[in-house]
Amino acid sequence: MKNTVYILSFLLVLTSCSDFQKALKSEDTATKFQLGTTLFEEGKWNKANRLFAQIVPEYRGKPQAEKLMYMYAMTFYNMEDFYLSAYQLERFESSYPNSEKVEEAGFLAAKSAYKISPIYSKEQKETIEAIEKLQLFINRYPDSQYLSEANNMVKELDLKLERKAYEIAKQYNKITDYSASIKSCENFILEFPGSVYREDIFFVRLDSAYKFAINSVESKKQDRIKEALTYFQAFKKSYPKSGNMELAESMNTELVDLQQQFNTKS
């Protein structure tokens, strides 16, 4: 009995493969459309995609074009070819604005862009583009069933940009480019006022300013000490119970002593 089942299954696969190959080589677009639709419904995205790719130009302007273009775009999404799914889904959305699938296509186009976004340590051009596309979807479909997921993706991408900017500021501090670190921290505070890294960035700014001041040439040291002291006051006011407060107080003490030395000399 088991052998019979295996044989029947094997023959079914052979027949299926044979039908696909015949359709692939056929000149009959209707056959390709019909089999491609069947394969799409069975979740055989790669095979469906190969058939659809052959007939897309032939169906432009025809009644079946909307269904074909939707399925074609979705094969790329389901194959996780997100560059092409983003392009094809956006193309569908603009070509068929009255389609019942237009909202879904718009969301999945934006989600494809989200999927393309790289890890935080890499260049974030795609992340910025994904945020823009998701925000455009949110604005266009404020009552969408996909709204919650879209908002969550935006938050995740925003956090990735924050992490990138935070790590850049820390890296400047690490390589002793204190001026660049301070500037990066200032930009971060302005750009991400509600960031989870805000306390850390306040401390990195103070630490960079402190090191910048004590390692400066004499002619610039006094002004830089004054600047570092203002950053200490900002850190203390904003985060009085910070785990870095003891270290910050130590920096402040040293800076005050140096400032007094300058005042004594003058």
Stockholm file with secondary structure:
# STOCKHOLM 1.0

chainA/1-266         MKNTVYILSFLLVLTSCSDFQKALKSEDTATKFQLGTTLFEEGKWNKANRLFAQIVPEYRGKPQAEKLMYMYAMTFYNMEDFYLSAYQLERFESSYPNSEKVEEAGFLAAKSAYKISPIYSKEQKETIEAIEKLQLFINRYPDSQYLSEANNMVKELDLKLERKAYEIAKQYNKITDYSASIKSCENFILEFPGSVYREDIFFVRLDSAYKFAINSVESKKQDRIKEALTYFQAFKKSYPKSGNMELAESMNTELVDLQQQFNTKS
#=GR chainA/1-266 SS CHHHHHHHHHHHHHHHHHHHHHHHHCSCHHHHHHHHHHHHHTTCHHHHHHHHHHHGGGGTTSTTHHHHHHHHHHHHHHTTCHHHHHHHHHHHHHHCTTCTTHHHHHHHHHHHHHHHCCCTTSCCHHHHHHHHHHHHHHHHCTTCTTHHHHHHHHHHHHHHHHHHHHHHHHHHHHTTCHHHHHHHHHHHHHHCTTCTTHHHHHHHHHHHHHHHHHTSCHHHHHHHHHHHHHHHHHHHHHCTTCTTHHHHHHHHHHHHHHHHHHHHHC
#=GC SS_cons         CHHHHHHHHHHHHHHHHHHHHHHHHCSCHHHHHHHHHHHHHTTCHHHHHHHHHHHGGGGTTSTTHHHHHHHHHHHHHHTTCHHHHHHHHHHHHHHCTTCTTHHHHHHHHHHHHHHHCCCTTSCCHHHHHHHHHHHHHHHHCTTCTTHHHHHHHHHHHHHHHHHHHHHHHHHHHHTTCHHHHHHHHHHHHHHCTTCTTHHHHHHHHHHHHHHHHHTSCHHHHHHHHHHHHHHHHHHHHHCTTCTTHHHHHHHHHHHHHHHHHHHHHC
//
